[in-house]
């Protein structure tokens, strides 16, 4: 059994990133235009295992952008500590005091939804990097907010389509916040549609340290699948408890998000064959293998993973839209993002949909591999099935997207107080 991936090991890997980005030079540079991106994420707290790799990928994309042209991109960094109140305080600092041009980041859905609402009021573009709660591009959508990662509806579609082939009695372990309850609701619809049955269901607080009581209840059920609908260290601790109670010998394990940095911190060998919703990996097709090599080269303190990928893609898309628009004016950038098509380093290209501001992209179900079958010791998953982006995301007329479209269509972009957009032409 592998030891837990600790917060210290992740922070050590990101130390160089934070140090390099903390010292921000003057906005005025000879022969260069400077654009500041306010990056806010869980660099401590239970979701640091996701937030730090996302920052790592964003930093790589910044370095690449700065090698290409006369625009100098800089990251101004804040730590939300996986708490919405802290995230809002840091967002205000970045937007109102530091005058960043764009806001991005977030691994936590609770933080991301709070930042989306703040960004709308402040009139600043916000790109949510790794927040999965479907409501962000549904009932909690905003005109200035775009989501880079797959929604939970998309991940649930990919996971559920594969899981119903293998199990029909599911036990749900659900983190008690937007991410967990949304995943529960989406997967339950799929289970019901295939005449399956809920064998048990429990909510747990974020940051739970002991899952033994939940495992005792699951062991007494007749479940043939156990669903981890949580994230960060909660998944690591719960998965370890699942194995310690011997449940891996009785039922199939499954999770709504499978990530290398999480798998490094739980007994992955015992969970070989488990199924997970999956955003991206080196076997996703297109330019995936070459991008994976670049991300692996800069991963420090964690396994290369799709959290890095999301941070990298978010910055890449922001840079493309800024340079295509020639300005950091928020209303102009919103129009640039709507229907912006990009190379997602997958078999098919992706685009940001105008109706709900979701990045529509291929979404996967992946299987955890035993050590003997991994292409690399740090690559824990292989894709077993893919769902086309537009099928995974559904139609703009579907309830979630229709709610988003109504909100987005009814909102304007307010003028930012005390801010002058950067012109790069």
N, C-alpha and C positions, 0 to 999 in steps of 0.2 A: 504494500500500500504506500502511495506517495504521501509525503507530508503536505500540510496545507501551504498554499502560496500565501505568504504573509504580507501585510500592508507594507512592512519595512522593505521587503525585497522589491516590491513594485515601486515604491518611492525612490529607492536607490537607483533603479533603472531610469527613472524619469528625472533624476536630479539635474543632469546636464541640460535637459530640455528647459526646465524651469529657470535655471540660472542664466541660460543664454537669452531667454525671452524677457527676463525681468528688467534688464537694463535697456530701456528704450530710448534711443537718441531723439534729437529734435526733429520736429515735423519738417523742417526746412533742410534740404540737402541739395548740394550742387548737382544740377543736371538730372535729378531724380524726383519723382513724385512719391510720397510716402502714404501708404494706405494701412490703417491699423485695424486688425481683426481682434475683437474682444472674445477671448476663448474662456468659457466657463464650464467646469465639469467637476465630477466627483474625484478629486485627487486625494481625498481621505474619506473615511467612512466605509460602509459596507459595499458600495459600488465602485470603489477605487480600482478594483480588478478590471473594470471596464473603462472607467474614465481615463486612467493613465495611458493605456494603449491607444485610446482615441486621440489623446493629445500627441502621442508619439507619431501617429500617422499624419496628423495635421501639420506637425513640424516638418516632416519630410516633404510634404507638398509645398509648404512655404519655401523651403530651401530650393526646390526645383523651380518654382515660379521666379525666385530672385535671380537664378542663373540665366533666365531667358530674356529679360527685358529691362526697360528703364524704370519701371515701377518697382518700388521697394515695399514689400509686404512685411508687416511686423505683427507678432502675436502679443497681446496684452492678456495676461492669464489671471483667472480667479478660481478659487476652490469653493464649490458649493457644499462640501462635506456631506453630500446626499441629503441635504435639508432644504426644503423650499424657501424658508425664511432667510437662511444664509445666502442662498442663490439670488434672491431678490436684492439683498443688500449689496452683494458683489456686482450684480447687473447694473444697479444704479451708479456704483462707483465707476464702472467701465464706461457706461454710456454718458452719464451726466458730468463726471469729473474728468475722465481721461479722453472723452470725446472720440471713442472708437467709431469706425465707420460702419461696421457690421458686427452682429453678435452671433456666436455659434457655440455648440457644445451640447453637453448633457447626456448622461447615461441613465439617469433616473427619470421615469415618466412623470412623477409628482413634481419634480423640479422643472422639467421641460414644459409642462402645462402652465406652471406659474410664470415662467419666463416668456412664454408665448403671449400671455395676456399683458404682461408688462411691456413687451416690445411693441405690441399694437398701440398701447397708450402713449409710448414714447416716440413712436414713428421711426423705429429702427428695424432693418431686416434681421430676422432671426432664423438661422438654419439649425434645426434640431438634429444632432448627429446620430444618437443611438437610443432615442426614446421610442418605445414600441406601442404604448397605449393607443388604441385605434381612435379614441376620441380626439386626439391631436389633429387628425385630418377628418374629423367628424364633428361631433357636437361642441368640441372645444377649439375648433379651427379659428384662425385669424388671418387677415389679409397679408400680414407681413411675415407669416411663419410658413416655412417649408420643411418637410421631413425627409432626411437623407436615407434612413434605414427602412426596412420592411415594417409595415404595421403588424400588430398582433393578429389582425384578421388574416393577413397574408401568410404569416408564419403558421397560424393554426390550420389554414387550408392545406398547406404543404405537409405538415406533420399529421394532421387528422386523416388525410387521404391514405397515407401509408399505414398508420396505426390501426385503423379499423379493419385492415386485412389480417391483422395478427392477434387482436384482442378485442373482446366485447364487454368486459366488466372492468370499469376503470375506477381507481381510487385517486381522488384529486387532493393534492397538498397545495394550498393556495396562499400566496403572500397577500396580506390584507391591505392592499392599496391598488391603484388603478391598473398597474401592469398585471398583477395576479388575477384580479377579479374579471378583467377583460378577457384574458386567456381562458379562464374557466368558462365564461359564457359562450365564447366562440367554439371551444372544443365540445362543450355539452350539446350544442346544436348538431354538430357533426355526428356525435355518438348517437343521439336520438334518431337522426335521419337514417342511421344504419341499424336501428333496432337493438342498440346496445343498452347497457344499464350502468348507472352510477352505483358502485359498490361501497362508496364512502367518500366523505368530503370534509376537509378541515381548513379553516383559516388560521394563519399564524402571523404574528407581528413581524415587521421588518427588523432584522437584527436579532433573531431568535438564536440562542446559544445551545439549546437542548431540544432535540426533536424526538426523544424516546417515547413520549406519551402518544405521539401521532403514529409511530411505528408499531406500537402495541395494538392500536386500533386497526391499523391496516393488516396486521398479521392475523387478526381475528376475523377479517372479512374473506369473501371468496373472490377478491379481485384477481384478474389475470394481467393487469397493467397498473403501474403506479406512476402518476404524473407529477413532475416537479414544476410547478407553476410559480417559480420565484427566480431570483437572480443573485449575483454576487456571492458573498460568503454564505448567504442563506442556502444557496444551492449546494455549495461545497460541504457544509456541515450536515445538511439533510441527506445528501447522497452517501456520505460516510456512515451516518446512522442507519440508513437503509441496508447497507452491506453488513454492518455490525449485527443487525438483527436477522441476518440471513434471508432477507426478503428477495434478494437478487436470484436466489435459487428457486423461488416460487412464482415470480411474476416478472413481466417485462417492464423495465424502467423506460421512461420517456420524459422529455422536457421540451418546453416551448422554445427555448433558445440554447443550443449547444455551442460552446465557445472553448477554444483551446486553453485560454487563460483560466477558465473555471475547471476544466478537466485536469489541469496540472495540479489542482488542489484537492481532488477526491480520488477514490479508488477506481480508476478508470479500467484497470485490468479486469476487475470483478464485474464491471458494467459493460464489458464488450458485448456488442449486439444491441445495446439500447438505442432508441431512436430520438432524434432531436430536430426541432426547427432550426434552420440554418440559413444564414445570410449570404455567405461567400466563402470560397476556399480555392486552393490552387487547381482543383479539378473542375472549376466552374466554366471552363471554356474561354474562347477569345484570348485576351491578353492576361488571363488570371495567373498563369504560371510565372510569367516574367514579372508581374507586379508583386507576386508573393515573394520572389527572390529579393526584390528591393526592400520589402517590409521586413523580411527575416534578417537582412543585413543591419537594420537599425534597431531591432527589438532588443531591449536591455532589461533584464530582470523578469521577463515573462516570455511565454511562447508566442511566436508570430501568430496573428489571429485576425478575424474579421472586424474587430473593434478598430484595429489600426487602419484597415481598409476603409471603414466608414469615415474616420477623421481625414484620411487622405482624399477621399472622393468629395467630401463636403468642401474642403478648401479648394480643390481643383475646380469644382463647379462655381464657387464664389468668384474665383479669379477669372474664369472664362466669362462669367456674366458681367463683371465689372469692366473687363477690357473690351467686351463687345459693346457695352453701353457707353463707355468713355466717362463714367461718373459713378460716384457712390451715393447719388440721390436715391432715397429709399423707394419712392414710387416708380422710378425708372428701373431699378433692380428687380422689383416685384414683377414688372412686365417682362423683363428679360428671363426671369426664372420660369414663368408660366409657359409650359410646352417646350422648355429647353431640353434638347436631346443631347445625350452624352454617351461616351464609351464607358460602360460600367465594368469592363474587364470580366464580362460574362459572355456566354454564347450569343446573346442578343443584346442590342443597345437598350438604354433606359431613357426615361424622360420624366420631368416634373409635370404632373397633370394640373391643368388650370382650374379644374372644378373643385379640387380639394387640397391641392398643393402636396400631394403624395408623390414620392419618387416611385414610379411604376417600373418594376424590375423582376427578373426571374427570382423565384424563391424556392428553397430546397428543403428536403428531408434528408438528414445525414445519419449514418450509423457509426457508433463508436467502435473503434478497431482495437483488437488485442495488440500488444506490443509487437508481436512477431509479424503482423501484417501492415504495420505503418510504413509509409514511404520515408518517414523521418520520425525520430523519437518524440518530437514536439508537435507532430501533426496527428491529432487524435481521431479525426473523422474522415469519412469518405461519403460523397453524395450518392444516395441510392435512388432518388427521384427528384425531378424538377417540375415546377409549375410555372407556366408562362406568366409574365408580369400582369398582363391585363386580365387574365383569368383569376390570378391570386388577389388582385386589387378590387375586382368586381367592376360594375358599371357606375358611371357618374349618377345614374338614377337610383342606385341602391340607397337604403336609408342613411347610412353613415355619410356617404359622399354627398347625398342630397342636402343633408343638414349643413355640411361644410360649405357647399356651393351657395346656399342661402345666406350664410354668415359672411362669406368672402364677398359676395355680390353686394351686400348691404353696407359694407365698411369702406371707409376712405383711409388714406394714409395721412395721419396728422403731420404737420410741420414739426421738425425737431427744434426745440428751443436752444438758441445759442450755438447752432451748428451750421457750418458751411460745407456743402458737399465738395469732395475732391474731384477735380477735373483732370483727366489724364490724356486729353487730346489737345 
